[in-house]
Amino acid sequence: MAAGSTYTPIATTTLSSDSNTVGFNTISGSYTDLIVVCNIKSASNGMELYMRLNSDTGTNYSRTILTGNGTSASSARNSNSTSMRLAYETTGTDSGNWSTLFIHLMNYSNSTTYKTVLCRAGDAAKELSENVGLWRSTSAITDISISGVNSFNAPYLGTGSTFTLYGITAA
């Protein structure tokens, strides 16, 4: 990181009840990068976490993921999706487990390039994953929406989960 770089807290959300979606909107373009730190308590079994940028529901998202659980490793790739998958089953099969995600959105305010996203996710009781995603848009990111769903469409993001958005100056 460049000398003088800082993480500036922009916004924090703590869920007071179970929810499917958390978002940050009207994000200023005054930073070089954004970081979202998520500490998520699962509200139901079996989950997937997704992200959309600027409310874009088009097929403009791609990602590649590497996952390991201490016994085996796997990888997967998705292209032309309507959202970016951040994590899959990071909290195991029992509701009430906690997982942590670090999402890095690079050059988010640049209006000439597609946006690259790095995500590290994990739950020590289940698995760890590294994810690289691409949003095929040159628009500056002003809105981030993170959704958690399971195969039963029950809320995944549990009460007490926290989501903090940071801006990085001079990354």
Backbone torsions as a table, in degrees:
resi	resn	phi	psi	omega
1	MET	NA	145.1	-179.4
2	ALA	-67.3	151.0	177.6
3	ALA	-58.6	137.5	178.3
4	GLY	85.7	0.2	179.1
5	SER	-67.8	143.0	179.4
6	THR	-140.7	152.4	170.4
7	TYR	-95.9	121.2	179.2
8	THR	-109.4	118.7	177.4
9	PRO	-64.3	129.3	179.5
10	ILE	-103.6	-46.8	-178.3
11	ALA	-159.0	149.5	175.2
12	THR	-133.5	138.0	175.1
13	THR	-124.7	129.9	172.1
14	THR	-117.8	123.8	-175.9
15	LEU	-72.5	128.6	176.7
16	SER	-93.3	-8.3	174.5
17	SER	-154.5	163.9	179.2
18	ASP	-60.0	146.5	-176.4
19	SER	-149.8	160.2	173.2
20	ASN	-93.7	-26.9	-170.8
21	THR	-141.4	143.2	172.0
22	VAL	-130.2	142.1	-178.6
23	GLY	-142.7	159.0	172.0
24	PHE	-125.6	129.1	180.0
25	ASN	-131.9	171.9	-174.3
26	THR	49.3	48.2	-179.6
27	ILE	-74.6	129.1	178.7
28	SER	-65.6	149.1	177.7
29	GLY	-94.4	21.6	-172.2
30	SER	-89.0	5.6	178.4
31	TYR	-114.8	170.4	176.3
32	THR	-92.1	-36.6	-178.6
33	ASP	-136.9	162.1	173.7
34	LEU	-122.7	147.7	173.8
35	ILE	-127.5	133.6	171.9
36	VAL	-117.3	123.9	177.0
37	VAL	-108.1	122.3	-176.9
38	CYS	-118.3	127.3	169.8
39	ASN	-116.1	105.8	-167.4
40	ILE	-114.2	128.0	171.9
41	LYS	-97.2	125.8	-179.2
42	SER	-71.6	136.2	178.6
43	ALA	-98.3	-10.7	-178.4
44	SER	-156.2	166.5	-179.2
45	ASN	-76.6	149.8	172.4
46	GLY	61.9	105.5	-174.1
47	MET	-136.6	165.1	169.2
48	GLU	-140.6	143.4	177.0
49	LEU	-113.3	134.9	-178.7
50	TYR	-129.7	157.9	176.5
51	MET	-133.5	141.2	170.6
52	ARG	-123.7	147.2	-180.0
53	LEU	-116.1	134.5	179.4
54	ASN	52.8	32.4	178.9
55	SER	59.5	22.4	-178.9
56	ASP	-74.7	117.1	177.7
57	THR	-106.7	8.8	177.3
58	GLY	-73.7	173.4	-178.9
59	THR	-86.4	60.8	-173.1
60	ASN	-112.0	13.4	-175.5
61	TYR	-116.9	142.0	174.2
62	SER	-138.7	157.7	175.0
63	ARG	-160.7	154.2	172.6
64	THR	-127.0	134.7	-176.3
65	ILE	-129.5	142.7	171.4
66	LEU	-118.2	132.7	-175.8
67	THR	-134.0	142.0	175.3
68	GLY	-143.0	148.3	-178.9
69	ASN	-125.7	15.5	-178.6
70	GLY	92.2	-19.0	178.6
71	THR	-114.9	-40.7	-177.8
72	SER	-142.9	164.5	178.0
73	ALA	-127.7	154.7	177.5
74	SER	-150.5	167.5	176.3
75	SER	-143.0	159.8	178.3
76	ALA	-154.5	160.5	178.3
77	ARG	-142.0	138.8	174.9
78	ASN	-130.3	139.0	177.0
79	SER	-129.8	157.5	175.5
80	ASN	54.3	43.7	178.9
81	SER	-94.4	161.3	179.4
82	THR	-89.2	0.3	172.7
83	SER	-160.4	165.1	-179.4
84	MET	-98.9	117.9	176.9
85	ARG	-73.3	127.2	180.0
86	LEU	-96.3	-38.3	-175.4
87	ALA	-157.9	154.6	178.6
88	TYR	-136.2	121.0	176.3
89	GLU	57.1	35.3	-179.9
90	THR	-71.7	-15.5	-179.3
91	THR	-108.4	18.4	175.8
92	GLY	73.6	-152.7	-174.5
93	THR	-110.8	-0.6	-177.6
94	ASP	-107.5	129.0	175.0
95	SER	-65.9	152.9	-178.5
96	GLY	97.1	-11.8	176.9
97	ASN	-73.4	157.0	179.4
98	TRP	-112.0	144.8	172.5
99	SER	-136.8	160.1	-179.4
100	THR	-126.2	137.3	176.2
101	LEU	-128.3	139.0	171.1
102	PHE	-118.5	115.6	-177.5
103	ILE	-112.7	122.3	-178.1
104	HIS	-113.1	115.9	178.2
105	LEU	-104.9	109.1	-173.6
106	MET	-90.3	142.9	177.9
107	ASN	48.6	41.1	-172.5
108	TYR	-62.6	-26.8	-176.8
109	SER	-96.6	-2.6	178.1
110	ASN	-66.8	134.6	-178.2
111	SER	-109.5	20.8	179.2
112	THR	-123.0	-6.7	-177.0
113	THR	-131.3	158.2	170.8
114	TYR	-66.6	160.0	-174.9
115	LYS	-101.9	130.0	177.7
116	THR	-101.6	138.8	-179.0
117	VAL	-128.1	132.0	172.2
118	LEU	-112.1	136.7	179.6
119	CYS	-136.4	127.9	171.5
120	ARG	-110.9	128.4	-177.8
121	ALA	-133.9	149.2	177.2
122	GLY	-174.3	158.2	172.8
123	ASP	-141.6	118.9	-175.2
124	ALA	-57.9	-23.7	-179.4
125	ALA	-84.4	-10.1	-173.8
126	LYS	-127.8	-72.4	-174.1
127	GLU	-162.4	168.6	173.5
128	LEU	-124.2	149.4	177.5
129	SER	-143.5	150.3	173.6
130	GLU	-122.2	133.2	-172.0
131	ASN	-133.3	135.8	169.5
132	VAL	-121.3	130.4	-177.5
133	GLY	-126.2	161.0	177.9
134	LEU	-135.0	130.1	171.1
135	TRP	-106.5	114.5	-175.6
136	ARG	-83.0	74.1	175.5
137	SER	-150.3	144.6	175.8
138	THR	-96.0	2.4	178.3
139	SER	-69.1	143.7	172.3
140	ALA	-65.7	141.5	179.4
141	ILE	-79.6	122.5	178.2
142	THR	-121.8	-6.9	-174.7
143	ASP	-147.2	130.2	176.8
144	ILE	-125.2	128.9	177.4
145	SER	-125.7	125.5	178.7
146	ILE	-113.5	125.7	-177.8
147	SER	-120.3	140.6	174.1
148	GLY	-121.0	124.8	179.2
149	VAL	-136.6	159.1	172.0
150	ASN	-123.9	179.2	-175.6
151	SER	-67.3	-12.1	178.4
152	PHE	-101.3	3.9	-176.5
153	ASN	57.7	26.9	174.0
154	ALA	-83.4	152.9	177.4
155	PRO	-57.4	138.9	179.7
156	TYR	-105.0	-37.3	-174.7
157	LEU	-77.3	112.5	-170.9
158	GLY	-87.9	160.6	176.5
159	THR	-52.8	132.9	-179.3
160	GLY	94.9	-12.3	176.6
161	SER	-61.2	141.5	179.1
162	THR	-121.9	146.4	-178.9
163	PHE	-136.5	118.6	-179.3
164	THR	-122.2	129.4	178.4
165	LEU	-101.8	128.2	177.3
166	TYR	-119.5	146.3	169.6
167	GLY	-103.7	141.8	177.3
168	ILE	-110.8	126.6	177.9
169	THR	-93.9	130.0	175.3
170	ALA	58.3	49.3	179.2
171	ALA	-68.3	NA	NA
